[in-house]
């Protein structure tokens, strides 16, 4: 199976996104760069939703989002049904996010990780398959939380 990747950043993650894009293209991955295409101010939710919706629709098998910390992208992407976005800054977490949690969007912070580590995180995330088995039931429970109604009062 060819992994098709949706990629985006805001202005704070632009340089790292460009390094990741070049690396993935060099390795022969099929990808779409949803922007931004220049380091002008941009709001991370606007980029996150494009990638998250494309992954949730099945057009792309994985997404990679980059902002200053990765946190804003992760929060935004996780608002889209079917997305399990994770912020990683170590390869063990990137590996386990795929193996045990079947995460489909990797979020990185340009102000947190350098380009060398970022490429290692991307490799760990893309090279790891979901284990399934006992973890599938746990992921199903996570996804069922999307349908819960909040008990909060207005």
C-alpha positions as CSV (number, residue, x, y, z in Angstrom):
1,X,0.0,0.0,0.0
2,X,1.3,3.4,-0.9
3,X,1.1,5.9,1.9
4,X,-0.4,9.1,0.6
5,X,0.4,12.1,2.7
6,X,-1.4,15.4,3.3
7,X,1.0,18.1,4.5
8,X,0.5,21.7,5.8
9,X,1.8,24.3,8.1
10,X,1.2,27.8,9.3
11,X,3.8,30.5,9.1
12,X,5.6,29.4,12.3
13,X,6.1,25.9,10.8
14,X,6.8,26.9,7.2
15,X,10.5,26.2,7.1
16,X,10.2,22.8,8.8
17,X,7.3,21.8,6.5
18,X,9.4,22.7,3.5
19,X,12.2,20.4,4.8
20,X,9.8,17.6,5.4
21,X,8.2,18.0,2.0
22,X,11.6,17.9,0.2
23,X,12.6,14.8,2.2
24,X,9.3,13.0,1.4
25,X,9.5,13.8,-2.3
26,X,13.1,12.6,-2.4
27,X,11.9,9.3,-0.8
28,X,9.2,9.0,-3.5
29,X,6.1,9.5,-1.3
30,X,2.9,10.7,-2.9
31,X,1.9,13.9,-1.1
32,X,-0.1,17.1,-1.4
33,X,1.2,20.3,0.2
34,X,-1.9,22.2,1.4
35,X,0.2,25.2,2.3
36,X,1.1,27.6,3.5
37,X,3.4,28.3,0.5
38,X,5.2,31.3,2.0
39,X,6.0,32.4,5.6
40,X,3.4,35.1,5.8
41,X,1.1,35.1,8.9
42,X,-1.5,32.3,8.7
43,X,-3.9,30.8,11.2
44,X,-3.1,27.2,12.1
45,X,-6.7,26.0,12.3
46,X,-7.2,26.9,8.6
47,X,-4.4,24.6,7.5
48,X,-5.2,21.9,10.1
49,X,-8.8,21.5,8.9
50,X,-7.8,21.0,5.3
51,X,-5.4,18.2,6.1
52,X,-7.7,16.6,8.7
53,X,-10.7,16.6,6.4
54,X,-8.6,15.1,3.6
55,X,-7.3,12.3,5.9
56,X,-10.8,11.7,7.4
57,X,-12.3,11.4,3.9
58,X,-9.7,8.7,3.0
59,X,-8.1,10.8,0.2
60,X,-4.8,10.6,2.1
61,X,-3.7,7.9,4.5
62,X,-1.7,10.1,6.8
63,X,-1.3,13.8,7.6
64,X,1.6,15.9,8.8
65,X,1.0,19.3,10.3
66,X,3.6,21.8,11.5
67,X,3.2,25.0,13.6
68,X,5.3,26.6,16.3
69,X,4.7,23.9,18.9
70,X,2.5,21.4,17.1
71,X,-0.1,21.8,19.9
72,X,-2.5,24.2,18.0
73,X,-2.4,22.0,14.9
74,X,-3.2,18.9,17.0
75,X,-6.1,20.5,18.9
76,X,-7.6,21.8,15.6
77,X,-7.1,18.5,13.7
78,X,-8.6,16.5,16.5
79,X,-11.9,18.4,16.1
80,X,-12.5,16.6,12.8
81,X,-14.4,13.3,13.1
82,X,-12.1,10.3,12.5
83,X,-8.8,12.1,13.2
84,X,-6.4,10.9,15.8
85,X,-3.7,13.6,15.8
86,X,-0.7,13.5,18.0
87,X,2.1,15.9,18.9
88,X,5.5,14.2,19.1
89,X,9.0,15.2,20.0
90,X,10.6,11.8,20.4
91,X,10.7,8.8,18.1
92,X,9.3,6.3,20.7
93,X,6.1,8.3,21.0
94,X,5.8,8.7,17.2
95,X,6.2,4.9,16.8
96,X,3.7,4.1,19.6
97,X,1.2,6.6,18.4
98,X,0.9,4.5,15.2
99,X,1.4,1.1,16.7
100,X,-1.0,1.3,19.6
101,X,-3.3,4.3,18.8
102,X,-3.5,4.2,15.0
103,X,-2.9,7.9,14.9
104,X,-3.3,9.3,11.4
105,X,-2.0,12.8,11.8
106,X,1.5,13.7,13.1
107,X,1.9,17.3,14.5
108,X,5.3,18.8,14.9
109,X,6.6,22.1,16.4
110,X,9.3,23.9,14.4
111,X,10.2,25.8,17.6
112,X,10.5,22.5,19.5
113,X,12.3,20.0,17.2
114,X,15.0,20.7,14.7
115,X,14.9,19.4,11.2
116,X,17.0,16.3,11.9
117,X,14.8,15.1,14.7
118,X,11.7,16.1,12.7
119,X,12.7,13.8,9.8
120,X,13.3,10.9,12.3
121,X,9.8,11.5,13.8
122,X,8.3,11.5,10.3
123,X,10.1,8.3,9.4
124,X,9.0,6.6,12.6
125,X,5.4,7.7,12.1
126,X,5.2,6.6,8.4
127,X,7.2,3.3,8.8
128,X,5.0,2.0,11.7
129,X,1.9,0.0,11.1
130,X,-1.0,-0.2,13.5
131,X,-0.8,-3.4,15.6
132,X,-4.5,-3.9,15.8
133,X,-5.4,-6.8,18.1
134,X,-6.2,-5.6,21.6
135,X,-5.4,-2.1,20.6
136,X,-8.2,-2.0,18.0
137,X,-10.8,-2.2,20.8
138,X,-9.1,0.7,22.6
139,X,-9.0,2.8,19.5
140,X,-12.7,2.0,19.0
141,X,-13.4,3.3,22.5
142,X,-11.5,6.5,21.7
143,X,-13.5,7.1,18.5
144,X,-16.8,6.4,20.3
145,X,-16.0,9.4,22.5
146,X,-16.8,11.6,19.5
147,X,-20.5,10.6,19.9
148,X,-20.8,11.4,23.6
149,X,-22.8,14.3,24.6
150,X,-21.4,16.7,27.1
151,X,-23.1,17.0,30.5
152,X,-22.2,20.6,30.6
153,X,-25.0,23.1,31.2
154,X,-25.2,26.4,29.3
